[in-house]
């Protein structure tokens, strides 16, 4: 069971297969032999079961942490499907180690919980990166097929706007090539309206 894996200079943490999106560009949609991220086949990240909080923590600290520039919660599924568990791991980790910790998320945490969960993020992650992926709700639904329909788009924007009160750095991210170039400026305006930065990622 692959709980932690390396990509670039980061140590990545894989905690669940569950996700509320089915994004057209996601590596999960590719044939099994083509699911490559860094040196890992994504098929290897498919979990037979969700690791316990203790298993997650032990997998992290068993690594040579001096090799990495950051710890990133980003696996085969959406990490905030296990929000309380990952917050538990992050706070425990930060009490012992000085490595920056980032969350890559679809921004659906409050929608999943049915309430505003952003206050729970206090004293946890250093960075939260929210996948915006589109400039409009309709385009987001077409690209990401979210369980929450068009409400997912407003939900992720609200999450980004609210979580910045509790997390030092919040980003909205888009993938170059998955949206029209002309929409990048629109995405920048959305990020500006939320008071966060826009990050443009390259397609894997």
N, C-alpha and C positions, 0 to 999 in steps of 0.2 A: 504494500500500500504506500503510495507516494504522497506524503504529507508536506514535505518541503522539497524544493527544487531550485536550481540556479538558472537565472537568465541575466546575461550581462554581468554587472557588478552587484546585482541584488539577490537576496535570498527570498524566495517566494513561498507563500503558505497556502496550501490547498485544503479546504475544510469541508466542502460539500459539493455534490453534483447538482443540487437544486438551483434553478434559475427562473426568474419571472419573465425573461426575454428569450426569444429565439432569433437572434440577429442573423441576417442573411450573410454577413461577412465573417461571422464567428467561426473559429477553427472547429468548433463542435459540429458544424454542418458539413465539413469535408469528409471524404472517405477516410476510413481508419488509418490507412497507410500514409495519408497526406497531412495528418494532424501534428504538425511539427511546430514547436515553440522552443527557440534556443536549441539545446542539445536533447530536448525531451520530445518523445512522441506523446501527443496529448492523450492517446489511448492509455498510456501508463498512468495518467492522472485520474482516470475514472475510478472512483472509490467503491469498493465492495460494501463498505459501510462508512458512516461518518466517524472520524477519529474522536476520541474523548478529549476534553480540555487538557488533561494530563499528557496524553499522547501528542497533542499538538505542541505543547510547551516543550516536552522532552525532545521532540524532533528538531525544534528550533535550536535549543541550547546544546544539542549534541554536535552541532556544526562548529567549524572554526570561524567564529563570528568576525574575526579580524580581517577576513577576506572580503567582506561585503561593505557597501556604502549605505545600504538601507535594507530594512525588512519590509516586505510587501505582501499584504493579504490579497491575493488574486490567484484563484485556481480555476478548476473546471466549471464551477458554479458561482453563484452570487454570495459572497461572504456574509452579507447581512441577513441571509436566511438563518444565520446563527449569531445574531448580533450580541446577545449577552455573553455567549461563550467567547467570541473573539475579543470583546472588551475586557473580559476577565484575563485572557492570555496577554493582551497588550499591557495592561496595567501591571501585571506580575513581571513581565519582561522588562518594562521601563524602570521598575524599582531596582533592577539588578544590572542593567546594561544601558549604554549610552547611544546605541545605534538608532538613527531616525526610523520611524515606522509610518508606512503609507497604507491607505486603504484604496483599492480600485473597486468601484461599485457602480451599479446601474442607477443608484439614487432612489431606489424603491423602498428603502428601509421603513419609512413611516407608513407607506401604503401596505407593506407586508404586515406590520404590527397593528395597523388600524388606529394609530395615534402618532403624535409628534414625538419621535425618539431622539431628536437632536440634542436635548440636554444631557442625555446619557454619554455623549461623546466628550464631555469635559474631562481634561487630564488624561487623554488617551492618545489618539493618533496625532502625529505631527502634520500629516498631509492627508486630505481626502480628495481623490480624483473621481469625479462623476462623469460617466460616459453620456455625453449629450447626443452625439451621433446624427442629429438632424436639426434643421432650422425651424420646422413647424411640427405641430402635433400629428398632422396627417402623414407627413413624410416619416416621422418617427414610428408610427404604427406600421407603415408599409415596410420599413427597413428592419424593425426590431420585433414585430409581432408580440407586444407585451400582453401579459395576462390581464392588465388593468385597462387596456384600450387606450383611448386618447387621454384619459386621466393620468396615465403614466408620465406624460410629458410635463404637464403642469406640476405633477407630484415631484419629479426630479428637480425641477427648477426651484420649487419651494424648499426642498431638502437642502439644496446647495446654498440658497439664500439664508436659511436658518442655521445650518451647521457651522457656518463661518463664525458664528458668535462663540463657538466652543473649540474650534480647531484653528491653529495658526495659519495654515495654508489650505485653501480650497480651490480646486480647478474644475472647469468643465472641459471635457476632452472630445475631440472629433477625430475621425480617421480619414486622412487624405485619400481620395479615390473612391470612398464609399458615399460621398455626397458631392453635388455639383460645386465646382470651384466658386461660383457666384454666391453660394450660400455661406461661405466662410465668413464674409463680412456680417451677415445676419446673425451667425452664431456668436461673433465677437460682440455684437450689440446685446445679445441675450446674456452673455457673461458679464458685460458691463452693468446691465440692469440688476444682476444679482450681486454685484460688488465682488466678483471673483475673477480669476484669470482664465484665459482660454489656452488650452494646450492642443496642438495639432500633432497627432501621432501618424506614423507611417504605417501603411497596411503590411501585415506580416506576409 
